[in-house]
Every structure is written in C-alpha cells, then in structure tokens.
Amino acid sequence: MALLAACGGRAISAGDVTGGRANSAGDVTVLVSEYSSAGMDALGGGRLELIGGCLGASGSVIVWPYGTEVGDEDPLQIEVPGYGTFGLGDQVQVGGGYVLEHSSDEVEPGPYAVAGVTVPSDCAEHDVFVAH
C-alpha cells in the first residue's frame, strides 16, 4: 500500500499555475486542486477506481493534491509529486478531508466548485475527498 500525505507547503515560483484543473485521460477525469499551504488531516483513500467518471478510491471521488499529473492514459497512471506513480487498482492513502458527503438525501445535485476545480455532476453524485 502506498502512503500519500502532505504537511506544510512549498515555495511557488513565478511561473507556477496555482489554480485547480480537471485533466482528461481517456474516459477518466482526474481532478487536481489549486495550490494550498494548508488542508485537513483525515486519512482517506483505498483502491484507485473510476467513480462517476472521475478518479477516486473506495467509492469516493478524490480531488488530488496540487501538482498531480496524468503520467499515462493507457493504462491510466497519475504522478503525485514527491510520492510516486499510481494506477487503477493500486492501494493508496491520502491526507485530507471530505468536502461533500451524501449521508443524507438533502445534497443538491452538482456540479460543485471545490479546491479551485469544478467537480462534474456525474462525479458529484458521490462523496468528494480533497487530498493535500
């Protein structure tokens, strides 16, 4: 099992893009958060899987940490700065927290703006965990 966690921040150079983004990799959307020097510290993760069209784990969509890139599309792999490369089916743990939970029927349908990126409607039908 790979462990992904982040504490503290890093320096941003003048050329860095600090906003979040949604990367398309075939039929999968990989959501990446904007730069942040702080975040929640709950432990989330599980086996990487496709959830409502987005990359997530254990039934929850994950908004991946700033700087995460799609390494390969077939098979899908993501590169998380300082932690390595992970693909569908891999076990990961990430630090962060839930920003959308569907524990009640009162959750409005998406899309939702979360951590500088828009979570598409199909993905927002599931719990959303923002990793840092």
Secondary structure, 3 states (H helix, E strand, C coil): CEECCCCCCCCCCCCCCCCCEEEEECCEEEEECCCCCCCCCEEEEEEEEEECCEEEECCEEEEECCCCEEEEECCEEEEECCCEEEECCCEEEEEEEEEECCCCCCCCCCCEEECCEEECHHHHCCCEEEEC
